[in-house]
Amino acid sequence: MTTDELKEFCAALPGAQAVLYGAPSNILVVEVSGKKFAYFKTSAPEQWRFSLRVSAERFIELTDMPGVKPARYMGRFHWVTIVDVTRFPADYLAELVQDSYARAVASLTRAQRATIG
C-alpha cells in the first residue's frame, strides 16, 4: 500500500477527516470527531512516516519488527510509527488502521458516535 492509498483509506472511514498542521509540528492528522487515530509526518527527514495507536499486546509485537518503532512522545500511549508503509503488508496495515479507528470511536460519547452513523 502506498502512502497516498493509505491516506485515502484512512479518510474513507466513516466520519474521518484529515487535518494538516503546519510548522512546528508538520503532521497530517486523521481524526474522527476530534479524536486522532492516525497521523503522517509531512516534513523531512521523517516525511510520510505513519503513526497509529495499537493495543498493548500489538505494541510489543510491532516494536519487535524491523521498520516499526514507538512513536515519538506518544509511545507511552501505545502509538507506533511505521517508517515505510510500502514495505508493510497491506492487509495487516488496514487491520491496524481499522483497530486504531475503532479505539478512537469507542472513546467518543454516545451522542458523538450517533452523529458518525
N, C-alpha and C positions, 0 to 999 in steps of 0.2 A: 504494500500500500504506500503510495507516495504521500508527501506532506499535504499536497492540495486535496487529494482524495480523503485523507484523514480529517482535514478541516471541514470538508463538505459533509462527511459522515457525522461529525460532532454537531454541526449546525443543523442537520436534518432531524435530530432528535426532538420530540415534542417540547415546545416552549423554550428551546435553546436559542441563545443569541451570542454572537461574538462581539466583544468589546476590545478595541485596541487602545492600550495605554502607552503613551509616548515616554520620552526620557523623564526620569532616570530609570524607570523600570523596564521599558521596552518589551512588553509582553502582549500577546493576543489571548485574552481570556475568553473561554467558552463557559457560559453560566446559564442557569435556569432560575428565574425569579430571584436574582441576586446571589445565588449560591454557586460558587465556582466548582466545576467538576473536571476541567482540563485547561491547560494553557501551553502556548508556544512561546519560546524566546525569539524575539524578532531582530536582535542585534548581534553583530559579530563579537566575540568568536564563537558564541554558542547558538548561532542562528538556526532556527527551526528545531531545536531540541524540544521534546514534548514531555509534559509532566501531567500526571493524573494521580488520583487517590485510590488506594487499594486497601484490602483487608490486612490485618497484622500478619496473617499466615502467608499471604501472597507477597507482602513486603519482604519477608525473609527469603522466600523463594526467588523473587525477581532480582533482589540486590546481589544474589549469588551468580546471576547470569552476566556474561560479558556484554558491555554496552548499556547496562542499566545501573543506575546509582541512586542513592537517596537524593531527593530534590533539595536544593539549597534553601535553607530557612524553613522548609515545610516537611523535611524528612521525619521530624519527631511526630508529625501527624499522619504518618504512613503515606506520604506522597513520594512517588518515584519519578525519575527523569530517564527517558529513553533517548539515548544520544542520536541514533539514526533509525528512524521508523521504517525505512525501506529494507533494512536487514532483519526486521522483526516479523514473525508470522502474522499475516493479515487477519486471519480468523481469531487468533488469540488476542491481538490488539483490539479488535472490535469487541470482543468479550470484556476486556478490561475497561474500555470506554463505557460500555453499557452498565457495568457494575459501578463505576465511578458516578455515572449519571443517576443511577438508582439510589446511591447513597445521598446524593445532593437532594433528590426529590423527597426522600424519606425524612430529611431534616427540615422540610418546609412545613408550614402549618396546614391544617386541613383545608382552610379556605384557599390558600395559595395552590395546593395540589388540585383543587377543583377547577381553578382557572386554566390549568395546563391542559386538562382534557385528556 
